[in-house]
Amino acid sequence: MPVEYDLSAGNTALLVVDMQNDFLAEGAPLELPAGRDIIENVNALIERCHVLGIPVLFVQQVFDPSGADVGRMADNGAPLLDEHGRPRTLRAGTSGVEVYPLLAHADSDIRIEKHRQSGFFETNLDTVLRGLATETVLIAGIASNGCAWATATDAMYRGYQVVFLGDATACRGMPDVGYGAFSAETLHAVTLTLATFAVGEVASTADVLSRLAPHGNEENTKRCKRN
């Protein structure tokens, strides 16, 4: 039976994964057009969290210009590297790593830089969430079968309740590499099914918005805003 978690300003945080220019800008090398289709829903979540004092954390893929932190991620061509092994995309200090401008981000939102698919791998994300007394994380962003999925899985491993936003996550299709080609719609549906059985709760934006409620402890809400 699918679970349904309690959502309130006192125990919840929103993680927005990889909604960056190098993934969302038209013509970007790693462009995922479906990511632009979910912006309205992602913004609705962000704006409600801002109103309620629920922390919003932008989890962003960033690589050092030297390429020293790319590691085995270079083996499958992501990120794109130049002839010297340096990242052409998602490179620290470039506009490509910045949050896509149509996102409703605020200066008070927390930024987490990651160097692998999961937002938890060798970052301070877990420390920050525990400092915010977070019990439940809402997962939005891209790709649903990639970095959003890896972050959601790692969150569950660390004991967080995970709510994976089915209509505020998206992915791209995959070509045939020997096992058949798969459309984005198929991969996304499979990911949501797996998340339901293996990660936590899968919910729609409208459902989450209807369930988010302010916390009775005003000081806790103020603390969330300050962070």
N, C-alpha and C positions, 0 to 999 in steps of 0.2 A: 504494500500500500504506500503510495507516495507520501512523503512527509510534508509538513507545513510549519515553518518556523515563526517564532515570535519576532516582530519587527518594531523597534522603537528607537528613539534617539539615544537611549542609554546603552544600547548593546550592538548597534548596527553601524557598518561602514560601507561605503560604495567604492569599489575598485573599478576604474576605467582603464582598460588595457589597450595600449598601442594605438590610440586614436591620434596619430601623428601625421605630419605633412608627407613624409616619405611613403606612407601607406594610403593616404586619402586624397592628396592633391591630384588633380587631373594631369595625366602624363608622367606621374612619378614612377621611378623604376620599379618600385614594389607596389604599385597601385592596386588596391582592392576596391573596385567600384561599389560593391555591396556594402562596404563600410560606410559610405555616404548615405545609404538608404536607411541606416539605423540612427542617424544623428538626431532626428526629432525625438525618438524614444529615449536615447541616452541623455539628451538635454532635459527632458521632462524629469528624469530621475535626478540629475544633478541639481536642477532648480528646486525640487521638493526637498532634497537633502540640505541645500543651503538654507531654506526657510526653517527647517526643523532643527538645524544645528547638528545634523549628521555629518561626520567627516567624509570628505570626498578626496580620494587618493588617485592621482594619475600615475599609472605604472607605465614607464616609457622605456623602449629599447634604445640603448645608446652604446656606441663603441668608441674606444679611444682612437684618435686619428692614426696611431701607429699600427693598429690592427692586432696588438699583442693580446687583447682580451677576447678575440673572436673564437679561438679554439676550434673545436670540431664542427661548429656551426658553419664553417666555410666549406665543409665537405659536400653539402647539398646545394651550394650556391647562394645561400642566404647568410649574411648580406652579400651583395655583389662586391667583389674585390677587384682592385686594379692589378696591374702586372707586378706590382711590388708587394702584394698581399695586404694592402691598406683598404679599408672600407670606402666604397663610393657612396654608400647610403648609410643612414642611421649613424652618421659620424658626429661625434661631440663637437659643439661649436658651430654647427650648421643649422639652417632653418628647417632642414628635414626632420630633425628630432623634436621640434617644437610641437605643442598641441595644435591640432588643426583649428584654424581661427573660427570656424562656425560652431565649435564646442563652447558651451556656456561655462567655461572655467573662470575661476576667480583667483586673485593673488593669494588668498588665504588657503587655497587647496594645497594639499601635500603632494610633492613630486617624489617618486621613487624611480631611480634609474636601475635597469636590469641589463645583464649581459648574456642571458640565456632566455629560453622560452618562459620559464616560470618567474613570476615576480618575487618569489621567495628565495630563489637560489643565490646565496652569497650577497644578499641585500639586507637592509635594515627594516624591511616591511613587517616582519613578525614582531620585532621590538616595538615599532610604532603602533601597530594594532593593539598589542597588549597594553601599551601605555595609555591607549584610548579606551581601555576596558571593553574591547570589541569581542563579541561572541558570535555574531553573524556577519558574513560578508556577502554583499551583492556584487555579482560579477557581470560587467558589461564590456563591450569592445570587440576586438578582433585578435586573431581569428578564433572562431568558436571551436575549431578542431585543432588549434595550435596553441598560441600563447595564452588565450583566455582559458582554454581547457587545462593547460599545464598549471596555471596559477590556481584555478579552482581545485584541481586535484591535490596540489600541495597544501592548500588551505585546509582541506578535509583531513589530510594526514596530520596536520598540526592541531587538530581538534576544533577547528572553526565550523560552525554551521554555514553551509554554502547555499546561496540562492542564485542560480544561473539564469540569466534573463534570456529567454528564448527569442524574443523579438528585439533585443538590444545587443545581440551578438550576431556575427556573420562570418562567412568564410568564402573561399574561392573553390572552384571545381579543380579536379585533379586529372591529368592526362593518363593514358594507359601506359603503365610501366611493366606490364606483364600480368596484371590482375584485372584489367578492364578499366575504362574511364569512368569517372564519377562526377556527376554534376554537383554544383554548390548546394542545391536544394537537398540532394540525397545525403551528402556528407553532413550537412547541418542537422538534418532529421536524425541521422544515426548518432551524432554527437549528443543531441538532446535526450535521446533514448538511453544512451550509456550514462549520461549525467544523472538521469532519474534513478537508475539502479546502482550506480557506483560512487556518486559524489554527494548528492544532497537533494535539494528541491529545484525543479525547473518551473519557472513562473513567467507570466507575461508582465509587461510594464504596467498595464492598467491594474492588474491584480496587486502588484507590489505598491503602487501609488495609493490604492485604496486601503492598504493595510498599514502603511507607515504612519506612525503616530508620535507626537511629542512625548518626551519623558517627563515624569512628574518632578524630577530633581532639576530645578532651574540652574543650579550651579554646575551640574554636569553638562547641561546644554551650552552654557557659557564657555566651559573648558574646551568642549569640542570645537566651538567657533574660534577660540584663540589658537588652537593647534592647526 
